[in-house]
């Protein structure tokens, strides 16, 4: 029997009351700040005082999309984000497969704790720990006789370590959703282990990999602290934006530069939407 109209009305009112605070936060604080960011990209600055001038201009956007230095930094940032994402996927898939299908329940718990525990540690502590490890005179150099030093390679290694848990967890969850009976049926029908992984397991796990890639790509794209600590002279968009905002005191230019990662994230989300990744986030 369907609920009475009065009960449905009370349910709608209660639901509306519960949704008002999060929707207000989303619209005012989150989307509102993005709107201010986009609008401020069309402002200018006083050449003498550095104060923001609220007059419409496209000079910042013209510079962002025509300056070869900014173009180089933007391409480098996108490349680093993609490389970190690929490395995280390569490391996460076998680890998640072992955790989900081969590890005992006790070992699985230990591995999950080991992977998630670093997330509770300070970001700066982890970044400075890698600065020490990757130092030309650091432990890696002592143990192997080689160290990448500070630069682009060190940045990729550090970011891969920092964001790896965000890839492992959704991939692990995706492997857990693969029915064992389906894998057994594939083997019973004569498929090899490699064929089973490629034709049966991979299509079911790929949305989890795509979901994890959203985190690793977006976090790498916007990072500016790790590259400051281990990147040496390497410049990424986050550093350039920080420099314009804090050092140069040019908020409109910083806002214009911020549109590049914002556009990249939107395009990446649209691409991942076709893979079913958003249902696995």
DRENTITI-411386 format. One record per residue (C-alpha): chain; x, y, z; residue in one letter. Coordinates in Angstrom, 1 decimal. Layout:
REM residues N
{"A", {X, Y, Z}, "a"} ...
END
This chain:
REM residues 281
{"A", {0.0, 0.0, 0.0}, "x"} {"A", {1.5, 3.4, -1.0}, "x"} {"A", {2.2, 5.9, 1.8}, "x"} {"A", {-0.4, 8.5, 2.4}, "x"} {"A", {0.1, 12.0, 0.8}, "x"} {"A", {0.6, 13.6, 4.2}, "x"} {"A", {3.4, 11.1, 5.0}, "x"} {"A", {5.0, 11.7, 1.6}, "x"} {"A", {4.9, 15.4, 2.2}, "x"} {"A", {6.6, 15.0, 5.6}, "x"} {"A", {9.3, 12.8, 4.1}, "x"} {"A", {10.0, 15.4, 1.4}, "x"} {"A", {10.2, 18.2, 4.0}, "x"} {"A", {12.5, 16.1, 6.2}, "x"} {"A", {14.7, 15.3, 3.2}, "x"} {"A", {14.8, 18.9, 2.1}, "x"} {"A", {15.8, 20.0, 5.6}, "x"} {"A", {18.6, 17.5, 5.6}, "x"} {"A", {19.8, 18.5, 2.2}, "x"} {"A", {19.9, 22.3, 2.8}, "x"} {"A", {23.2, 22.5, 4.7}, "x"} {"A", {25.3, 20.3, 2.3}, "x"} {"A", {23.7, 22.0, -0.8}, "x"} {"A", {24.3, 25.4, 0.6}, "x"} {"A", {27.9, 24.5, 1.3}, "x"} {"A", {28.3, 23.1, -2.2}, "x"} {"A", {26.7, 26.1, -3.9}, "x"} {"A", {28.1, 28.9, -1.8}, "x"} {"A", {31.5, 27.7, -0.7}, "x"} {"A", {32.6, 25.3, -3.4}, "x"} {"A", {31.0, 26.4, -6.6}, "x"} {"A", {31.0, 30.0, -5.4}, "x"} {"A", {34.7, 30.1, -4.9}, "x"} {"A", {35.2, 28.5, -8.4}, "x"} {"A", {33.0, 31.2, -9.9}, "x"} {"A", {35.1, 34.0, -8.1}, "x"} {"A", {38.2, 32.3, -9.4}, "x"} {"A", {37.0, 32.3, -13.0}, "x"} {"A", {35.8, 35.9, -12.8}, "x"} {"A", {39.0, 37.1, -11.2}, "x"} {"A", {41.0, 35.7, -14.2}, "x"} {"A", {39.5, 38.6, -16.2}, "x"} {"A", {40.7, 41.3, -13.8}, "x"} {"A", {43.9, 43.2, -13.9}, "x"} {"A", {46.4, 44.7, -11.5}, "x"} {"A", {47.7, 48.2, -10.9}, "x"} {"A", {51.3, 48.3, -12.3}, "x"} {"A", {52.4, 50.6, -9.5}, "x"} {"A", {50.7, 49.4, -6.4}, "x"} {"A", {50.0, 45.8, -7.4}, "x"} {"A", {46.4, 46.1, -6.3}, "x"} {"A", {43.7, 44.2, -8.1}, "x"} {"A", {41.7, 46.3, -10.6}, "x"} {"A", {38.2, 45.1, -11.2}, "x"} {"A", {38.0, 45.9, -14.9}, "x"} {"A", {37.4, 43.4, -17.6}, "x"} {"A", {40.5, 42.3, -19.5}, "x"} {"A", {41.6, 39.2, -21.4}, "x"} {"A", {45.3, 40.0, -21.1}, "x"} {"A", {45.9, 37.2, -18.5}, "x"} {"A", {44.2, 34.6, -20.6}, "x"} {"A", {46.1, 35.7, -23.7}, "x"} {"A", {49.4, 35.4, -21.8}, "x"} {"A", {48.5, 32.0, -20.4}, "x"} {"A", {47.7, 30.5, -23.8}, "x"} {"A", {50.5, 32.2, -25.8}, "x"} {"A", {53.5, 32.3, -23.4}, "x"} {"A", {55.9, 29.5, -24.5}, "x"} {"A", {57.2, 29.1, -20.9}, "x"} {"A", {53.8, 28.6, -19.5}, "x"} {"A", {53.0, 26.2, -22.3}, "x"} {"A", {56.1, 24.2, -21.4}, "x"} {"A", {55.3, 24.1, -17.7}, "x"} {"A", {51.7, 23.1, -18.4}, "x"} {"A", {52.7, 20.2, -20.7}, "x"} {"A", {55.3, 19.1, -18.2}, "x"} {"A", {52.7, 19.1, -15.4}, "x"} {"A", {50.2, 17.1, -17.5}, "x"} {"A", {53.0, 14.6, -18.4}, "x"} {"A", {54.0, 14.2, -14.8}, "x"} {"A", {50.4, 13.6, -13.7}, "x"} {"A", {49.9, 11.0, -16.5}, "x"} {"A", {53.2, 9.2, -15.7}, "x"} {"A", {52.4, 9.1, -11.9}, "x"} {"A", {49.0, 7.7, -12.8}, "x"} {"A", {50.4, 5.0, -15.0}, "x"} {"A", {53.1, 4.0, -12.4}, "x"} {"A", {50.4, 3.9, -9.6}, "x"} {"A", {48.3, 1.6, -11.8}, "x"} {"A", {51.2, -0.7, -12.6}, "x"} {"A", {52.1, -1.0, -8.9}, "x"} {"A", {48.5, -1.2, -7.7}, "x"} {"A", {47.1, -3.9, -10.0}, "x"} {"A", {49.3, -6.9, -8.9}, "x"} {"A", {49.2, -5.8, -5.2}, "x"} {"A", {45.4, -5.5, -5.2}, "x"} {"A", {45.0, -8.8, -7.1}, "x"} {"A", {47.1, -10.6, -4.4}, "x"} {"A", {45.2, -8.9, -1.6}, "x"} {"A", {41.8, -9.7, -3.0}, "x"} {"A", {42.3, -13.2, -4.4}, "x"} {"A", {45.3, -14.9, -2.8}, "x"} {"A", {46.1, -13.4, 0.6}, "x"} {"A", {44.6, -15.0, 3.7}, "x"} {"A", {42.1, -12.9, 5.7}, "x"} {"A", {44.7, -12.1, 8.3}, "x"} {"A", {47.4, -11.1, 5.7}, "x"} {"A", {44.8, -9.1, 3.8}, "x"} {"A", {44.0, -7.0, 6.9}, "x"} {"A", {47.7, -6.4, 7.5}, "x"} {"A", {48.2, -5.3, 3.9}, "x"} {"A", {45.2, -2.9, 4.0}, "x"} {"A", {46.5, -1.4, 7.2}, "x"} {"A", {50.0, -1.1, 5.8}, "x"} {"A", {48.7, 0.7, 2.7}, "x"} {"A", {46.3, 3.1, 4.4}, "x"} {"A", {48.5, 3.9, 7.5}, "x"} {"A", {50.8, 6.4, 5.5}, "x"} {"A", {47.6, 8.4, 4.7}, "x"} {"A", {47.5, 9.4, 8.4}, "x"} {"A", {51.1, 10.7, 8.4}, "x"} {"A", {51.9, 14.3, 7.7}, "x"} {"A", {52.3, 15.1, 4.0}, "x"} {"A", {55.3, 17.2, 4.8}, "x"} {"A", {57.0, 14.5, 6.8}, "x"} {"A", {56.6, 12.0, 3.9}, "x"} {"A", {57.8, 14.5, 1.3}, "x"} {"A", {60.9, 15.4, 3.4}, "x"} {"A", {61.6, 11.8, 4.1}, "x"} {"A", {61.8, 11.2, 0.3}, "x"} {"A", {64.0, 14.3, 0.1}, "x"} {"A", {66.4, 12.6, 2.4}, "x"} {"A", {66.2, 9.3, 0.6}, "x"} {"A", {66.8, 10.8, -2.8}, "x"} {"A", {69.6, 13.1, -1.8}, "x"} {"A", {72.8, 12.6, -3.8}, "x"} {"A", {74.5, 11.7, -0.4}, "x"} {"A", {71.4, 10.0, 1.0}, "x"} {"A", {70.6, 6.3, 1.9}, "x"} {"A", {69.7, 5.4, -1.7}, "x"} {"A", {73.1, 6.5, -2.8}, "x"} {"A", {74.8, 4.5, 0.0}, "x"} {"A", {72.8, 1.3, -0.7}, "x"} {"A", {72.8, 1.3, -4.5}, "x"} {"A", {75.5, 3.7, -5.6}, "x"} {"A", {73.0, 5.7, -7.5}, "x"} {"A", {70.4, 8.4, -6.7}, "x"} {"A", {68.3, 10.5, -9.0}, "x"} {"A", {69.0, 13.6, -6.9}, "x"} {"A", {66.5, 16.4, -6.9}, "x"} {"A", {64.6, 17.0, -10.1}, "x"} {"A", {61.8, 15.7, -12.3}, "x"} {"A", {62.6, 12.0, -11.6}, "x"} {"A", {62.5, 12.6, -7.8}, "x"} {"A", {59.2, 14.5, -8.2}, "x"} {"A", {57.6, 11.5, -10.1}, "x"} {"A", {58.9, 9.0, -7.5}, "x"} {"A", {57.6, 11.1, -4.6}, "x"} {"A", {54.2, 11.7, -6.1}, "x"} {"A", {53.9, 8.0, -7.0}, "x"} {"A", {54.5, 7.1, -3.4}, "x"} {"A", {52.2, 9.8, -2.0}, "x"} {"A", {49.2, 8.9, -4.2}, "x"} {"A", {49.6, 5.1, -4.5}, "x"} {"A", {47.1, 4.3, -1.8}, "x"} {"A", {44.4, 6.2, -3.7}, "x"} {"A", {44.9, 3.8, -6.6}, "x"} {"A", {45.3, 0.6, -4.6}, "x"} {"A", {42.0, 0.9, -2.6}, "x"} {"A", {39.6, 1.2, -5.6}, "x"} {"A", {41.4, -1.5, -7.6}, "x"} {"A", {41.3, -3.8, -4.5}, "x"} {"A", {37.6, -3.2, -4.2}, "x"} {"A", {37.1, -3.9, -7.9}, "x"} {"A", {39.0, -7.2, -7.7}, "x"} {"A", {36.9, -8.2, -4.7}, "x"} {"A", {33.8, -7.7, -6.8}, "x"} {"A", {35.0, -10.2, -9.4}, "x"} {"A", {33.1, -13.5, -8.6}, "x"} {"A", {35.4, -16.5, -8.0}, "x"} {"A", {32.8, -18.7, -9.8}, "x"} {"A", {33.3, -16.6, -13.0}, "x"} {"A", {37.0, -17.1, -12.9}, "x"} {"A", {36.5, -20.9, -12.3}, "x"} {"A", {34.1, -21.1, -15.1}, "x"} {"A", {36.6, -19.5, -17.5}, "x"} {"A", {39.2, -22.0, -16.5}, "x"} {"A", {36.8, -24.9, -16.8}, "x"} {"A", {36.1, -23.8, -20.4}, "x"} {"A", {39.7, -24.1, -21.3}, "x"} {"A", {40.9, -20.5, -21.0}, "x"} {"A", {44.5, -19.9, -19.8}, "x"} {"A", {45.2, -17.8, -16.7}, "x"} {"A", {46.4, -15.0, -19.0}, "x"} {"A", {43.2, -15.2, -21.1}, "x"} {"A", {41.0, -15.2, -18.0}, "x"} {"A", {42.8, -12.1, -16.7}, "x"} {"A", {42.6, -10.3, -20.0}, "x"} {"A", {39.1, -11.3, -21.2}, "x"} {"A", {37.2, -11.8, -17.9}, "x"} {"A", {38.9, -10.0, -15.0}, "x"} {"A", {40.3, -6.9, -16.8}, "x"} {"A", {37.0, -5.5, -18.1}, "x"} {"A", {35.5, -5.8, -14.6}, "x"} {"A", {38.5, -4.2, -12.9}, "x"} {"A", {39.2, -1.4, -15.3}, "x"} {"A", {36.5, 0.9, -13.9}, "x"} {"A", {38.3, 0.6, -10.5}, "x"} {"A", {41.6, 1.5, -12.2}, "x"} {"A", {39.9, 4.5, -13.9}, "x"} {"A", {38.4, 5.6, -10.6}, "x"} {"A", {41.8, 5.5, -8.9}, "x"} {"A", {43.3, 7.4, -11.8}, "x"} {"A", {41.0, 10.3, -11.1}, "x"} {"A", {42.5, 10.7, -7.7}, "x"} {"A", {46.1, 10.2, -8.8}, "x"} {"A", {45.8, 12.4, -11.8}, "x"} {"A", {44.0, 15.3, -10.1}, "x"} {"A", {46.2, 15.2, -7.0}, "x"} {"A", {49.4, 15.2, -9.1}, "x"} {"A", {48.2, 17.9, -11.3}, "x"} {"A", {47.6, 20.3, -8.5}, "x"} {"A", {50.5, 19.5, -6.3}, "x"} {"A", {53.1, 22.2, -5.6}, "x"} {"A", {54.6, 21.1, -2.3}, "x"} {"A", {56.4, 17.9, -3.3}, "x"} {"A", {58.0, 19.5, -6.3}, "x"} {"A", {59.2, 22.4, -4.1}, "x"} {"A", {60.8, 19.9, -1.7}, "x"} {"A", {62.3, 17.3, -4.1}, "x"} {"A", {62.0, 18.9, -7.5}, "x"} {"A", {65.1, 21.1, -7.5}, "x"} {"A", {64.7, 23.6, -10.3}, "x"} {"A", {61.7, 21.8, -11.8}, "x"} {"A", {58.7, 23.9, -12.2}, "x"} {"A", {55.1, 22.7, -12.4}, "x"} {"A", {51.8, 24.6, -12.7}, "x"} {"A", {51.3, 24.5, -8.9}, "x"} {"A", {54.6, 26.3, -8.3}, "x"} {"A", {53.9, 28.9, -10.9}, "x"} {"A", {50.4, 29.6, -9.5}, "x"} {"A", {51.8, 29.8, -6.0}, "x"} {"A", {54.6, 32.2, -7.2}, "x"} {"A", {52.1, 34.5, -8.9}, "x"} {"A", {49.8, 34.5, -5.9}, "x"} {"A", {52.3, 34.9, -3.1}, "x"} {"A", {55.6, 36.2, -4.6}, "x"} {"A", {54.3, 38.3, -7.4}, "x"} {"A", {51.1, 39.2, -5.6}, "x"} {"A", {49.2, 38.9, -8.9}, "x"} {"A", {45.9, 37.2, -8.0}, "x"} {"A", {44.3, 37.6, -11.5}, "x"} {"A", {47.2, 35.9, -13.2}, "x"} {"A", {47.2, 33.1, -10.7}, "x"} {"A", {43.5, 32.6, -11.3}, "x"} {"A", {44.1, 32.5, -15.1}, "x"} {"A", {46.8, 29.9, -14.6}, "x"} {"A", {44.4, 27.9, -12.4}, "x"} {"A", {42.0, 27.5, -15.4}, "x"} {"A", {44.5, 25.1, -17.0}, "x"} {"A", {44.4, 22.3, -14.4}, "x"} {"A", {40.6, 23.0, -13.9}, "x"} {"A", {40.0, 22.5, -17.7}, "x"} {"A", {42.3, 19.4, -17.7}, "x"} {"A", {40.4, 17.9, -14.8}, "x"} {"A", {37.0, 18.5, -16.4}, "x"} {"A", {38.2, 16.9, -19.7}, "x"} {"A", {39.6, 13.9, -17.8}, "x"} {"A", {36.4, 13.4, -15.8}, "x"} {"A", {34.4, 13.5, -19.0}, "x"} {"A", {36.8, 10.9, -20.5}, "x"} {"A", {36.6, 8.7, -17.4}, "x"} {"A", {32.8, 8.9, -17.3}, "x"} {"A", {32.5, 6.6, -20.3}, "x"} {"A", {34.5, 3.9, -18.4}, "x"} {"A", {32.1, 3.7, -15.5}, "x"} {"A", {34.8, 5.1, -13.2}, "x"} {"A", {32.5, 7.6, -11.5}, "x"} {"A", {30.3, 4.8, -10.2}, "x"} {"A", {33.4, 3.3, -8.5}, "x"} {"A", {34.7, 6.5, -6.9}, "x"} 
END
